[in-house]
Amino acid sequence: MGDYSDDSQNVPPQNKVDNGFPTIETSIHSGELLPKTDLSTVFAFPEHVEYQGERPQGIVQGKSYRLPKALFLGKLWSDKHTSENAKEKHLLMNKYANILRSDSTCSRKSRHQLEGALNLLTEAGMDPRVSTHDEEDFNMLAAHLKDYRICVWTIQKHTLRPEIIHQQNEQAHGMIPLLCIDGSYDFFIPTVPNVNLSYCFKCHDFGGRYHARTCSAICKKCGSEKCYPDPNVNIFCEKCRISFHSKKCFDAHSKRKSKVSLPCCEKYEWCQKCRQVVHRPSYSKRVHKCHVYFCRFCDEKVNHRYTWAHMRANPNFRKLLNESGHRSIFA
């Protein structure tokens, strides 16, 4: 038997016909799908790349059907984050883990990816027998996956980090991240170490390392999602001296989000002098000083009445600002 590294020669058995194309069904005979050969990932970085950060690892196996394989994996990754049904979410997480498990062979990974890619092509009304796809095919698949935001990154010569070159369905709440190098598509997970961004499935947008502090989908008082105020409700907490405008928000602010976290009531409190919510000294390990800010130019904690030092800002002022725990101002 020859080397069947081209998946186009390993299409699974076809039983039913839908929209003019056969519907792919999984066979119990894995040998009929793919021979036991080592199908290495077709994933290479351009030469002389001055790359910073963690390099995205190639996930898609084989040389053909790379675009639908990448879309299938991205869709599965997105669904396991957005599914609201606990049972369905558990099944999606197990399916995703089984496809990408580290102790699995390349042939097994490629077989599962091929099955998902062929089913995706069939559902989109495309011919599953065609193993190569161009820009027109990409647009057809993107139109079929209208509930998913498809974001394509690329890595070029003299590039420090992957750059976004194309997006489809930008208003959708789902997310399918792709990496395209020399026309070869792959699925990868955007993280702060590799692209300096990560996708938030709560607010459906990209954010940086400290996105959790400013996420628009998280209530600033209780730290939970889908928290809406009621103008007719006003509950005052004697411990943190903060008012809450819903019973749900009041109850949530005193509960832990995880076993290792503290409830919001033990993290924040209301300062009568500053008229704002500040960190508790027991949580921040710093004594709160009213009306003290962090000047980005002087790299110092200052108040409103101070003489601005006309000096170049420290390039690490962002790190100092985050460590200071104080609001920043521009003099």
Phi and psi in degrees as GROMACS dihedral restraints (atoms count N, CA, C in turn):
[ dihedral_restraints ]
;  ai    aj    ak    al  type     phi  dphi    fc
    3     4     5     6     1   -78.7    20    10
    4     5     6     7     1  -177.4    20    10
    6     7     8     9     1   -85.8    20    10
    7     8     9    10     1   107.7    20    10
    9    10    11    12     1   -96.0    20    10
   10    11    12    13     1    59.5    20    10
   12    13    14    15     1   -73.2    20    10
   13    14    15    16     1   -12.7    20    10
   15    16    17    18     1   -90.0    20    10
   16    17    18    19     1   114.1    20    10
   18    19    20    21     1   -67.3    20    10
   19    20    21    22     1   -14.2    20    10
   21    22    23    24     1   -65.4    20    10
   22    23    24    25     1   -17.8    20    10
   24    25    26    27     1   -92.2    20    10
   25    26    27    28     1     3.3    20    10
   27    28    29    30     1  -127.4    20    10
   28    29    30    31     1    42.7    20    10
   30    31    32    33     1   -72.1    20    10
   31    32    33    34     1   131.7    20    10
   33    34    35    36     1   -64.6    20    10
   34    35    36    37     1   167.4    20    10
   36    37    38    39     1   -58.4    20    10
   37    38    39    40     1   145.5    20    10
   39    40    41    42     1  -120.5    20    10
   40    41    42    43     1   124.6    20    10
   42    43    44    45     1  -115.0    20    10
   43    44    45    46     1   -51.1    20    10
   45    46    47    48     1  -101.6    20    10
   46    47    48    49     1   166.4    20    10
   48    49    50    51     1  -126.1    20    10
   49    50    51    52     1   129.5    20    10
   51    52    53    54     1  -140.9    20    10
   52    53    54    55     1   130.2    20    10
   54    55    56    57     1    58.0    20    10
   55    56    57    58     1    31.2    20    10
   57    58    59    60     1    86.1    20    10
   58    59    60    61     1    -7.1    20    10
   60    61    62    63     1  -121.8    20    10
   61    62    63    64     1   149.3    20    10
   63    64    65    66     1   -69.3    20    10
   64    65    66    67     1   143.3    20    10
   66    67    68    69     1   -90.3    20    10
   67    68    69    70     1   129.2    20    10
   69    70    71    72     1   -81.5    20    10
   70    71    72    73     1   132.8    20    10
   72    73    74    75     1  -121.9    20    10
   73    74    75    76     1   144.3    20    10
   75    76    77    78     1   -70.0    20    10
   76    77    78    79     1   135.1    20    10
   78    79    80    81     1   -98.8    20    10
   79    80    81    82     1   145.0    20    10
   81    82    83    84     1   -78.0    20    10
   82    83    84    85     1   -10.8    20    10
   84    85    86    87     1   -99.4    20    10
   85    86    87    88     1    96.6    20    10
   87    88    89    90     1   -63.8    20    10
   88    89    90    91     1   -25.3    20    10
   90    91    92    93     1   -66.9    20    10
   91    92    93    94     1   -24.0    20    10
   93    94    95    96     1   -74.2    20    10
   94    95    96    97     1   -20.5    20    10
   96    97    98    99     1   -86.9    20    10
   97    98    99   100     1   -49.5    20    10
   99   100   101   102     1  -144.6    20    10
  100   101   102   103     1   138.6    20    10
  102   103   104   105     1   -71.2    20    10
  103   104   105   106     1   161.8    20    10
  105   106   107   108     1   -81.0    20    10
  106   107   108   109     1    77.5    20    10
  108   109   110   111     1  -124.3    20    10
  109   110   111   112     1   159.7    20    10
  111   112   113   114     1   -85.2    20    10
  112   113   114   115     1   104.6    20    10
  114   115   116   117     1   -96.6    20    10
  115   116   117   118     1    96.0    20    10
  117   118   119   120     1   -74.7    20    10
  118   119   120   121     1   155.9    20    10
  120   121   122   123     1   -73.6    20    10
  121   122   123   124     1   130.4    20    10
  123   124   125   126     1   -85.0    20    10
  124   125   126   127     1    92.5    20    10
  126   127   128   129     1  -155.5    20    10
  127   128   129   130     1   111.9    20    10
  129   130   131   132     1  -140.3    20    10
  130   131   132   133     1   143.1    20    10
  132   133   134   135     1   -87.9    20    10
  133   134   135   136     1   149.4    20    10
  135   136   137   138     1   -61.0    20    10
  136   137   138   139     1   155.4    20    10
  138   139   140   141     1   -71.3    20    10
  139   140   141   142     1   150.8    20    10
  141   142   143   144     1    57.7    20    10
  142   143   144   145     1    42.8    20    10
  144   145   146   147     1   -88.8    20    10
  145   146   147   148     1   120.9    20    10
  147   148   149   150     1   -86.5    20    10
  148   149   150   151     1    77.9    20    10
  150   151   152   153     1   -95.3    20    10
  151   152   153   154     1   138.0    20    10
  153   154   155   156     1  -118.1    20    10
  154   155   156   157     1   143.1    20    10
  156   157   158   159     1    95.4    20    10
  157   158   159   160     1  -176.6    20    10
  159   160   161   162     1   -76.9    20    10
  160   161   162   163     1   131.3    20    10
  162   163   164   165     1   -77.1    20    10
  163   164   165   166     1   131.0    20    10
  165   166   167   168     1   -59.9    20    10
  166   167   168   169     1   136.7    20    10
  168   169   170   171     1   -89.9    20    10
  169   170   171   172     1   136.5    20    10
  171   172   173   174     1   -68.1    20    10
  172   173   174   175     1   135.7    20    10
  174   175   176   177     1  -117.2    20    10
  175   176   177   178     1   -39.4    20    10
  177   178   179   180     1   -68.4    20    10
  178   179   180   181     1   134.4    20    10
  180   181   182   183     1  -104.1    20    10
  181   182   183   184     1   149.5    20    10
  183   184   185   186     1    89.8    20    10
  184   185   186   187     1   170.8    20    10
  186   187   188   189     1  -102.4    20    10
  187   188   189   190     1   -12.6    20    10
  189   190   191   192     1  -121.6    20    10
  190   191   192   193     1   165.3    20    10
  192   193   194   195     1    56.8    20    10
  193   194   195   196     1    30.0    20    10
  195   196   197   198     1   -68.4    20    10
  196   197   198   199     1   -39.5    20    10
  198   199   200   201     1   -64.8    20    10
  199   200   201   202     1   -52.7    20    10
  201   202   203   204     1   -65.4    20    10
  202   203   204   205     1   -31.0    20    10
  204   205   206   207     1   -63.5    20    10
  205   206   207   208     1   -45.5    20    10
  207   208   209   210     1   -64.5    20    10
  208   209   210   211     1   -39.9    20    10
  210   211   212   213     1   -67.0    20    10
  211   212   213   214     1   -38.5    20    10
  213   214   215   216     1   -62.5    20    10
  214   215   216   217     1   -45.5    20    10
  216   217   218   219     1   -65.9    20    10
  217   218   219   220     1   -40.6    20    10
  219   220   221   222     1   -64.8    20    10
  220   221   222   223     1   -39.0    20    10
  222   223   224   225     1   -64.4    20    10
  223   224   225   226     1   -42.4    20    10
  225   226   227   228     1   -65.0    20    10
  226   227   228   229     1   -41.2    20    10
  228   229   230   231     1   -62.8    20    10
  229   230   231   232     1   -40.9    20    10
  231   232   233   234     1   -69.1    20    10
  232   233   234   235     1   -42.6    20    10
  234   235   236   237     1   -62.9    20    10
  235   236   237   238     1   -36.5    20    10
  237   238   239   240     1   -71.2    20    10
  238   239   240   241     1   -16.6    20    10
  240   241   242   243     1   -92.3    20    10
  241   242   243   244     1   -28.8    20    10
  243   244   245   246     1  -101.7    20    10
  244   245   246   247     1   -12.9    20    10
  246   247   248   249     1   -63.8    20    10
  247   248   249   250     1   130.2    20    10
  249   250   251   252     1   -94.0    20    10
  250   251   252   253     1   -14.6    20    10
  252   253   254   255     1   -83.7    20    10
  253   254   255   256     1   122.4    20    10
  255   256   257   258     1   -61.9    20    10
  256   257   258   259     1   -42.2    20    10
  258   259   260   261     1   -67.6    20    10
  259   260   261   262     1   -44.8    20    10
  261   262   263   264     1   -65.0    20    10
  262   263   264   265     1   -38.9    20    10
  264   265   266   267     1   -62.5    20    10
  265   266   267   268     1   -40.8    20    10
  267   268   269   270     1   -64.1    20    10
  268   269   270   271     1   -41.0    20    10
  270   271   272   273     1   -65.6    20    10
  271   272   273   274     1   -41.2    20    10
  273   274   275   276     1   -65.8    20    10
  274   275   276   277     1   -39.3    20    10
  276   277   278   279     1   -65.4    20    10
  277   278   279   280     1   -40.7    20    10
  279   280   281   282     1   -66.6    20    10
  280   281   282   283     1   -40.4    20    10
  282   283   284   285     1   -64.2    20    10
  283   284   285   286     1   -43.4    20    10
  285   286   287   288     1   -64.1    20    10
  286   287   288   289     1   -42.8    20    10
  288   289   290   291     1   -66.9    20    10
  289   290   291   292     1   -37.3    20    10
  291   292   293   294     1   -67.9    20    10
  292   293   294   295     1   -36.4    20    10
  294   295   296   297     1   -69.3    20    10
  295   296   297   298     1   -35.4    20    10
  297   298   299   300     1  -109.3    20    10
  298   299   300   301     1    15.3    20    10
  300   301   302   303     1   -60.8    20    10
  301   302   303   304     1   139.7    20    10
  303   304   305   306     1   -69.3    20    10
  304   305   306   307     1   -27.7    20    10
  306   307   308   309     1   -88.6    20    10
  307   308   309   310     1     6.6    20    10
  309   310   311   312     1   -85.4    20    10
  310   311   312   313     1   150.5    20    10
  312   313   314   315     1   -76.6    20    10
  313   314   315   316     1   159.6    20    10
  315   316   317   318     1   -62.5    20    10
  316   317   318   319     1   -36.5    20    10
  318   319   320   321     1   -64.4    20    10
  319   320   321   322     1   -42.0    20    10
  321   322   323   324     1   -66.5    20    10
  322   323   324   325     1   -43.4    20    10
  324   325   326   327     1   -60.9    20    10
  325   326   327   328     1   -44.7    20    10
  327   328   329   330     1   -64.7    20    10
  328   329   330   331     1   -36.2    20    10
  330   331   332   333     1   -63.9    20    10
  331   332   333   334     1   -46.7    20    10
  333   334   335   336     1   -64.9    20    10
  334   335   336   337     1   -40.4    20    10
  336   337   338   339     1   -66.0    20    10
  337   338   339   340     1   -38.1    20    10
  339   340   341   342     1   -65.6    20    10
  340   341   342   343     1   -42.6    20    10
  342   343   344   345     1   -60.3    20    10
  343   344   345   346     1   -45.3    20    10
  345   346   347   348     1   -64.8    20    10
  346   347   348   349     1   -38.7    20    10
  348   349   350   351     1   -66.3    20    10
  349   350   351   352     1   -42.1    20    10
  351   352   353   354     1   -67.0    20    10
  352   353   354   355     1   -39.4    20    10
  354   355   356   357     1   -64.5    20    10
  355   356   357   358     1   -38.3    20    10
  357   358   359   360     1   -64.8    20    10
  358   359   360   361     1   -42.5    20    10
  360   361   362   363     1   -63.2    20    10
  361   362   363   364     1   -41.0    20    10
  363   364   365   366     1   -65.1    20    10
  364   365   366   367     1   -43.3    20    10
  366   367   368   369     1   -63.9    20    10
  367   368   369   370     1   -30.9    20    10
  369   370   371   372     1   -83.1    20    10
  370   371   372   373     1    -0.5    20    10
  372   373   374   375     1    76.5    20    10
  373   374   375   376     1    26.8    20    10
  375   376   377   378     1  -108.9    20    10
  376   377   378   379     1   159.7    20    10
  378   379   380   381     1   -76.2    20    10
  379   380   381   382     1   115.1    20    10
  381   382   383   384     1   -72.7    20    10
  382   383   384   385     1    -8.0    20    10
  384   385   386   387     1   -81.9    20    10
  385   386   387   388     1   -13.5    20    10
  387   388   389   390     1   -87.8    20    10
  388   389   390   391     1   120.2    20    10
  390   391   392   393     1   -96.8    20    10
  391   392   393   394     1   -12.6    20    10
  393   394   395   396     1  -112.5    20    10
  394   395   396   397     1   146.2    20    10
  396   397   398   399     1  -138.7    20    10
  397   398   399   400     1   143.4    20    10
  399   400   401   402     1  -113.7    20    10
  400   401   402   403     1  -164.5    20    10
  402   403   404   405     1   -64.6    20    10
  403   404   405   406     1   -36.4    20    10
  405   406   407   408     1   -63.9    20    10
  406   407   408   409     1   -41.0    20    10
  408   409   410   411     1   -64.8    20    10
  409   410   411   412     1   -37.2    20    10
  411   412   413   414     1   -60.7    20    10
  412   413   414   415     1   -43.5    20    10
  414   415   416   417     1   -65.8    20    10
  415   416   417   418     1   -36.7    20    10
  417   418   419   420     1   -66.1    20    10
  418   419   420   421     1   -43.1    20    10
  420   421   422   423     1   -68.2    20    10
  421   422   423   424     1   -36.2    20    10
  423   424   425   426     1   -66.1    20    10
  424   425   426   427     1   -36.7    20    10
  426   427   428   429     1   -66.7    20    10
  427   428   429   430     1   -35.4    20    10
  429   430   431   432     1   -68.7    20    10
  430   431   432   433     1   -37.0    20    10
  432   433   434   435     1   -95.1    20    10
  433   434   435   436     1    53.8    20    10
  435   436   437   438     1   -68.6    20    10
  436   437   438   439     1   -17.8    20    10
  438   439   440   441     1   -89.0    20    10
  439   440   441   442     1     7.6    20    10
  441   442   443   444     1  -126.6    20    10
  442   443   444   445     1   132.3    20    10
  444   445   446   447     1   -81.9    20    10
  445   446   447   448     1   115.4    20    10
  447   448   449   450     1   -99.4    20    10
  448   449   450   451     1   117.8    20    10
  450   451   452   453     1  -119.4    20    10
  451   452   453   454     1   125.1    20    10
  453   454   455   456     1  -110.3    20    10
  454   455   456   457     1   123.1    20    10
  456   457   458   459     1  -101.9    20    10
  457   458   459   460     1   162.0    20    10
  459   460   461   462     1  -145.3    20    10
  460   461   462   463     1   160.3    20    10
  462   463   464   465     1  -124.8    20    10
  463   464   465   466     1   122.7    20    10
  465   466   467   468     1  -117.5    20    10
  466   467   468   469     1   174.3    20    10
  468   469   470   471     1   -63.7    20    10
  469   470   471   472     1   144.0    20    10
  471   472   473   474     1    59.8    20    10
  472   473   474   475     1    32.4    20    10
  474   475   476   477     1  -102.8    20    10
  475   476   477   478     1   131.3    20    10
  477   478   479   480     1   -79.3    20    10
  478   479   480   481     1   -37.4    20    10
  480   481   482   483     1  -143.4    20    10
  481   482   483   484     1   160.0    20    10
  483   484   485   486     1   -57.8    20    10
  484   485   486   487     1   144.2    20    10
  486   487   488   489     1  -118.4    20    10
  487   488   489   490     1   144.4    20    10
  489   490   491   492     1   -77.7    20    10
  490   491   492   493     1   126.1    20    10
  492   493   494   495     1  -114.2    20    10
  493   494   495   496     1   -16.6    20    10
  495   496   497   498     1  -161.3    20    10
  496   497   498   499     1   144.6    20    10
  498   499   500   501     1  -138.7    20    10
  499   500   501   502     1   143.2    20    10
  501   502   503   504     1  -128.4    20    10
  502   503   504   505     1   147.4    20    10
  504   505   506   507     1    54.6    20    10
  505   506   507   508     1    53.4    20    10
  507   508   509   510     1   -65.1    20    10
  508   509   510   511     1   -21.4    20    10
  510   511   512   513     1   -89.6    20    10
  511   512   513   514     1    -4.0    20    10
  513   514   515   516     1   -73.3    20    10
  514   515   516   517     1   156.7    20    10
  516   517   518   519     1   -92.0    20    10
  517   518   519   520     1   -24.6    20    10
  519   520   521   522     1   -74.5    20    10
  520   521   522   523     1   166.4    20    10
  522   523   524   525     1  -141.9    20    10
  523   524   525   526     1   126.3    20    10
  525   526   527   528     1  -125.5    20    10
  526   527   528   529     1   103.6    20    10
  528   529   530   531     1   -88.8    20    10
  529   530   531   532     1   132.5    20    10
  531   532   533   534     1  -125.9    20    10
  532   533   534   535     1   152.9    20    10
  534   535   536   537     1  -122.2    20    10
  535   536   537   538     1   122.6    20    10
  537   538   539   540     1  -116.8    20    10
  538   539   540   541     1   119.9    20    10
  540   541   542   543     1  -128.6    20    10
  541   542   543   544     1   116.6    20    10
  543   544   545   546     1    54.9    20    10
  544   545   546   547     1    40.8    20    10
  546   547   548   549     1    79.9    20    10
  547   548   549   550     1     0.4    20    10
  549   550   551   552     1  -102.5    20    10
  550   551   552   553     1   122.4    20    10
  552   553   554   555     1   -92.3    20    10
  553   554   555   556     1   148.3    20    10
  555   556   557   558     1  -147.4    20    10
  556   557   558   559     1   155.8    20    10
  558   559   560   561     1   -96.9    20    10
  559   560   561   562     1   136.5    20    10
  561   562   563   564     1  -148.3    20    10
  562   563   564   565     1   160.5    20    10
  564   565   566   567     1  -101.7    20    10
  565   566   567   568     1   116.9    20    10
  567   568   569   570     1   -69.8    20    10
  568   569   570   571     1   127.1    20    10
  570   571   572   573     1  -133.5    20    10
  571   572   573   574     1   166.2    20    10
  573   574   575   576     1   -62.3    20    10
  574   575   576   577     1   -41.3    20    10
  576   577   578   579     1   -63.7    20    10
  577   578   579   580     1   -32.2    20    10
  579   580   581   582     1  -100.3    20    10
  580   581   582   583     1   -31.5    20    10
  582   583   584   585     1  -128.3    20    10
  583   584   585   586     1     6.9    20    10
  585   586   587   588     1    64.9    20    10
  586   587   588   589     1    16.1    20    10
  588   589   590   591     1  -145.0    20    10
  589   590   591   592     1   156.2    20    10
  591   592   593   594     1  -141.5    20    10
  592   593   594   595     1   153.5    20    10
  594   595   596   597     1   -95.1    20    10
  595   596   597   598     1   132.1    20    10
  597   598   599   600     1  -100.9    20    10
  598   599   600   601     1   116.8    20    10
  600   601   602   603     1   -79.4    20    10
  601   602   603   604     1    -1.7    20    10
  603   604   605   606     1   -85.6    20    10
  604   605   606   607     1   -49.8    20    10
  606   607   608   609     1  -101.5    20    10
  607   608   609   610     1    -1.7    20    10
  609   610   611   612     1    59.2    20    10
  610   611   612   613     1    48.4    20    10
  612   613   614   615     1  -153.5    20    10
  613   614   615   616     1   166.4    20    10
  615   616   617   618     1   -83.2    20    10
  616   617   618   619     1   150.4    20    10
  618   619   620   621     1  -149.3    20    10
  619   620   621   622     1   164.9    20    10
  621   622   623   624     1   -93.4    20    10
  622   623   624   625     1  -157.3    20    10
  624   625   626   627     1   -64.2    20    10
  625   626   627   628     1   -34.5    20    10
  627   628   629   630     1  -108.5    20    10
  628   629   630   631     1    33.7    20    10
  630   631   632   633     1   -64.6    20    10
  631   632   633   634     1   -31.0    20    10
  633   634   635   636     1   -60.4    20    10
  634   635   636   637     1   -24.2    20    10
  636   637   638   639     1   -75.7    20    10
  637   638   639   640     1   -25.7    20    10
  639   640   641   642     1  -121.0    20    10
  640   641   642   643     1     9.1    20    10
  642   643   644   645     1   -59.8    20    10
  643   644   645   646     1   126.6    20    10
  645   646   647   648     1   -71.9    20    10
  646   647   648   649     1   -16.0    20    10
  648   649   650   651     1   -88.8    20    10
  649   650   651   652     1    -6.9    20    10
  651   652   653   654     1  -105.4    20    10
  652   653   654   655     1   131.4    20    10
  654   655   656   657     1   -67.6    20    10
  655   656   657   658     1   131.3    20    10
  657   658   659   660     1   -73.0    20    10
  658   659   660   661     1   -17.6    20    10
  660   661   662   663     1   -92.6    20    10
  661   662   663   664     1   -39.1    20    10
  663   664   665   666     1  -115.8    20    10
  664   665   666   667     1   -13.4    20    10
  666   667   668   669     1    76.8    20    10
  667   668   669   670     1    15.5    20    10
  669   670   671   672     1  -109.2    20    10
  670   671   672   673     1   167.2    20    10
  672   673   674   675     1   -92.6    20    10
  673   674   675   676     1   161.6    20    10
  675   676   677   678     1    51.6    20    10
  676   677   678   679     1    49.0    20    10
  678   679   680   681     1  -107.1    20    10
  679   680   681   682     1   113.7    20    10
  681   682   683   684     1  -117.2    20    10
  682   683   684   685     1   133.7    20    10
  684   685   686   687     1   -76.1    20    10
  685   686   687   688     1   150.7    20    10
  687   688   689   690     1  -115.5    20    10
  688   689   690   691     1   116.5    20    10
  690   691   692   693     1   -62.3    20    10
  691   692   693   694     1   -17.1    20    10
  693   694   695   696     1   -92.3    20    10
  694   695   696   697     1     0.3    20    10
  696   697   698   699     1  -116.5    20    10
  697   698   699   700     1   135.1    20    10
  699   700   701   702     1  -147.6    20    10
  700   701   702   703     1   100.9    20    10
  702   703   704   705     1  -110.5    20    10
  703   704   705   706     1   125.7    20    10
  705   706   707   708     1  -103.1    20    10
  706   707   708   709     1   131.5    20    10
  708   709   710   711     1   -96.6    20    10
  709   710   711   712     1   120.9    20    10
  711   712   713   714     1   -70.1    20    10
  712   713   714   715     1   -24.2    20    10
  714   715   716   717     1   -78.2    20    10
  715   716   717   718     1   -48.8    20    10
  717   718   719   720     1  -102.5    20    10
  718   719   720   721     1    -5.2    20    10
  720   721   722   723     1    60.0    20    10
  721   722   723   724     1    39.3    20    10
  723   724   725   726     1  -118.9    20    10
  724   725   726   727     1   140.8    20    10
  726   727   728   729     1   -94.1    20    10
  727   728   729   730     1   142.2    20    10
  729   730   731   732     1  -123.9    20    10
  730   731   732   733     1   142.6    20    10
  732   733   734   735     1  -108.2    20    10
  733   734   735   736     1    27.2    20    10
  735   736   737   738     1  -165.4    20    10
  736   737   738   739     1   147.4    20    10
  738   739   740   741     1   -65.2    20    10
  739   740   741   742     1   -36.0    20    10
  741   742   743   744     1   -63.4    20    10
  742   743   744   745     1   -43.6    20    10
  744   745   746   747     1   -65.4    20    10
  745   746   747   748     1   -41.1    20    10
  747   748   749   750     1   -64.1    20    10
  748   749   750   751     1   -43.3    20    10
  750   751   752   753     1   -68.0    20    10
  751   752   753   754     1   -37.4    20    10
  753   754   755   756     1   -71.5    20    10
  754   755   756   757     1   -29.5    20    10
  756   757   758   759     1   -71.4    20    10
  757   758   759   760     1   -15.1    20    10
  759   760   761   762     1  -103.4    20    10
  760   761   762   763     1     7.3    20    10
  762   763   764   765     1  -110.8    20    10
  763   764   765   766     1   147.1    20    10
  765   766   767   768     1   -73.5    20    10
  766   767   768   769     1   141.3    20    10
  768   769   770   771     1   -82.0    20    10
  769   770   771   772     1   -23.9    20    10
  771   772   773   774     1  -152.5    20    10
  772   773   774   775     1   175.7    20    10
  774   775   776   777     1   -68.3    20    10
  775   776   777   778     1   -26.5    20    10
  777   778   779   780     1  -101.3    20    10
  778   779   780   781     1    -5.8    20    10
  780   781   782   783     1   -96.2    20    10
  781   782   783   784     1   164.1    20    10
  783   784   785   786     1  -102.4    20    10
  784   785   786   787     1   149.4    20    10
  786   787   788   789     1   -67.3    20    10
  787   788   789   790     1   156.4    20    10
  789   790   791   792     1   -60.1    20    10
  790   791   792   793     1   -29.3    20    10
  792   793   794   795     1   -63.8    20    10
  793   794   795   796     1   -28.2    20    10
  795   796   797   798     1   -94.9    20    10
  796   797   798   799     1    -2.8    20    10
  798   799   800   801     1   -99.1    20    10
  799   800   801   802     1   -39.0    20    10
  801   802   803   804     1  -124.1    20    10
  802   803   804   805     1   160.3    20    10
  804   805   806   807     1  -153.7    20    10
  805   806   807   808     1   162.9    20    10
  807   808   809   810     1   -93.2    20    10
  808   809   810   811     1   127.3    20    10
  810   811   812   813     1   -94.3    20    10
  811   812   813   814     1   118.1    20    10
  813   814   815   816     1   -67.2    20    10
  814   815   816   817     1   -31.0    20    10
  816   817   818   819     1   -78.7    20    10
  817   818   819   820     1   -43.9    20    10
  819   820   821   822     1   -79.4    20    10
  820   821   822   823     1   -21.5    20    10
  822   823   824   825     1    60.0    20    10
  823   824   825   826     1    45.5    20    10
  825   826   827   828     1  -156.5    20    10
  826   827   828   829     1   165.1    20    10
  828   829   830   831     1   -82.7    20    10
  829   830   831   832     1   130.6    20    10
  831   832   833   834     1  -129.4    20    10
  832   833   834   835     1   166.8    20    10
  834   835   836   837     1   -73.6    20    10
  835   836   837   838     1   142.1    20    10
  837   838   839   840     1   -70.5    20    10
  838   839   840   841     1   141.2    20    10
  840   841   842   843     1   -59.0    20    10
  841   842   843   844     1   -32.2    20    10
  843   844   845   846     1   -67.8    20    10
  844   845   846   847     1   -22.9    20    10
  846   847   848   849     1   -95.2    20    10
  847   848   849   850     1   -46.1    20    10
  849   850   851   852     1   -83.5    20    10
  850   851   852   853     1   -15.0    20    10
  852   853   854   855     1    62.3    20    10
  853   854   855   856     1    24.2    20    10
  855   856   857   858     1  -135.0    20    10
  856   857   858   859     1   146.0    20    10
  858   859   860   861     1   -82.0    20    10
  859   860   861   862     1   127.1    20    10
  861   862   863   864     1   -72.5    20    10
  862   863   864   865     1   132.7    20    10
  864   865   866   867     1  -117.7    20    10
  865   866   867   868     1   122.9    20    10
  867   868   869   870     1   -67.4    20    10
  868   869   870   871     1   143.5    20    10
  870   871   872   873     1    57.0    20    10
  871   872   873   874     1    35.6    20    10
  873   874   875   876     1  -110.2    20    10
  874   875   876   877     1   130.2    20    10
  876   877   878   879     1  -124.0    20    10
  877   878   879   880     1   173.4    20    10
  879   880   881   882     1  -115.0    20    10
  880   881   882   883     1   115.9    20    10
  882   883   884   885     1   -82.5    20    10
  883   884   885   886     1   123.7    20    10
  885   886   887   888     1   -71.3    20    10
  886   887   888   889     1   -22.1    20    10
  888   889   890   891     1   -87.7    20    10
  889   890   891   892     1   -39.9    20    10
  891   892   893   894     1   -89.9    20    10
  892   893   894   895     1   -14.2    20    10
  894   895   896   897     1    57.8    20    10
  895   896   897   898     1    40.3    20    10
  897   898   899   900     1  -138.7    20    10
  898   899   900   901     1   156.8    20    10
  900   901   902   903     1   -81.3    20    10
  901   902   903   904     1   123.0    20    10
  903   904   905   906     1  -136.4    20    10
  904   905   906   907     1   172.2    20    10
  906   907   908   909     1  -110.7    20    10
  907   908   909   910     1  -175.9    20    10
  909   910   911   912     1   -65.7    20    10
  910   911   912   913     1   -33.0    20    10
  912   913   914   915     1  -100.2    20    10
  913   914   915   916     1    92.3    20    10
  915   916   917   918     1  -154.1    20    10
  916   917   918   919     1   160.5    20    10
  918   919   920   921     1   -90.3    20    10
  919   920   921   922     1   121.3    20    10
  921   922   923   924     1   -72.3    20    10
  922   923   924   925     1   124.6    20    10
  924   925   926   927     1   -82.3    20    10
  925   926   927   928     1   114.2    20    10
  927   928   929   930     1   -77.9    20    10
  928   929   930   931     1    83.4    20    10
  930   931   932   933     1  -138.3    20    10
  931   932   933   934     1   157.9    20    10
  933   934   935   936     1   -68.8    20    10
  934   935   936   937     1   136.9    20    10
  936   937   938   939     1   -69.2    20    10
  937   938   939   940     1   145.3    20    10
  939   940   941   942     1   -63.8    20    10
  940   941   942   943     1   130.4    20    10
  942   943   944   945     1   -60.9    20    10
  943   944   945   946     1   -16.1    20    10
  945   946   947   948     1   -98.8    20    10
  946   947   948   949     1    23.1    20    10
  948   949   950   951     1   -65.2    20    10
  949   950   951   952     1   -30.6    20    10
  951   952   953   954     1   -63.5    20    10
  952   953   954   955     1   -42.1    20    10
  954   955   956   957     1   -65.5    20    10
  955   956   957   958     1   -41.9    20    10
  957   958   959   960     1   -64.7    20    10
  958   959   960   961     1   -37.0    20    10
  960   961   962   963     1   -63.9    20    10
  961   962   963   964     1   -44.6    20    10
  963   964   965   966     1   -65.7    20    10
  964   965   966   967     1   -34.5    20    10
  966   967   968   969     1   -76.9    20    10
  967   968   969   970     1   -24.2    20    10
  969   970   971   972     1   -72.2    20    10
  970   971   972   973     1   -34.6    20    10
  972   973   974   975     1    78.4    20    10
  973   974   975   976     1    10.0    20    10
  975   976   977   978     1  -110.9    20    10
  976   977   978   979     1   155.8    20    10
  978   979   980   981     1   -68.3    20    10
  979   980   981   982     1   155.8    20    10
  981   982   983   984     1  -110.1    20    10
  982   983   984   985     1   152.3    20    10
  984   985   986   987     1  -136.5    20    10
  985   986   987   988     1   156.3    20    10
  987   988   989   990     1  -103.0    20    10
  988   989   990   991     1   124.3    20    10
